[in-house]
């Protein structure tokens, strides 16, 4: 994978799911926005479709790392 802007969407979603599953016990779904080739903003929702929080992640070439939570 070269960068997030040119990556396959299924691969990006798998990277996001892997990162979230390491840190979050439960969530219903997430939406994401690719900011630039290295950063993605992920909005995470609960079972009531309510926004729980947003997470900014950075791609290091192999995996996503959480860099900010709001």
Secondary structure as UniProt FT lines:
FT   HELIX           4..6
FT   HELIX           9..23
FT   STRAND          29..34
FT   STRAND          39..45
FT   TURN            47..48
FT   STRAND          51..59
FT   STRAND          64..69
//
